[in-house]
Amino acid sequence: MYAALWRLLPGPCWVRLFIALVLVAAVLYALFFYVFPWISPLITPGEVDLQ
């Protein structure tokens, strides 16, 4: 799967690496600032008791 994504990216190796890093950063940004806060109220953690 990752090889197929790598082949789809344009340019030489260093450009592909830069694009891949930007895409990973964009996905992480979207997860932390949009997806996780949206889903947080829907997930109620169980009672945790450490003794």
Residue pairs with C-beta under 8 A, 6 or more apart in sequence:
5 20
6 16
6 20
9 15
9 16
9 19
9 20
10 16
10 19
11 19
